[in-house]
Amino acid sequence: MEKIPEYLNAVFTDSFYKMVISKPRDKAANIKKLEITPFKGVYQLARYEGAQVFHQNLSKTETIEICAGYLEDTFMQANAWDARFEYSIMISKNGKPTFFKKAKKTTASCRLNPDPSNEHNRKKKYILEEGTIIQPLIDMGVLNANGQVIKAKYDKFRQINR
C-alpha cells in the first residue's frame, strides 16, 4: 500500500479544491465519508459520523497521512478535483490501489463550483443591493439613511427582494 501516499501527493496540487473519501469497507461502519477542502492555508477534514460532522484543520503532510490510513483500513474510494483534473483512487477487495486522472472538459460541466475566496459567509445576491440608497425603502423604515438594512427589518428586505 506504499503507492497510496504517492497518489495522494499527485492529487494535492496548488489548484486542488475538494476530495471525498467514501465507500466504507464495512457497511455498518460509524464513519460514512470524509471531505477535505483547503481553507486559509490548511486543509479542513470533515468526518461524517452518523448524523454528526467533526472538523479538523491539518497541514498537507498530516492530511496525506490521515487519508492514506483511511484508504488502507476503512474506505475503498477517493475522488478529488482541482482546476483542470478529476482524480480517482479505487481500492480493490484485496487491497490493491488503482489511480485514475481525467481532464475536465470545461469548468461549467463540473458538478462542483470551487469558491476561491474560501470564505464561509458569502455575500447574498439580492436584486436590490444592500448599501444602495433607495428612498422608498428608507421612507418605509427598512433602510437607514446610508442604505444599510435595519436589523429588525431584514425579513421585510428579503421579502421585497423576492
Secondary structure, DSSP 8 states (H G I E B T S, - for coil): -THHHHHHHHH--TTEEEEEEEEESSTT-SEEEEEEEEETTEEEEEEEETTEEEEEEE-HHHHHHHHHHHHHHTEEEEEEEESSEEEEEEE-TTS-EEEEEEE-S-STT-S----TT--SS-----SS-TTS--HHHHHHTSB-TTS-B-GGGHHHHHHHH-
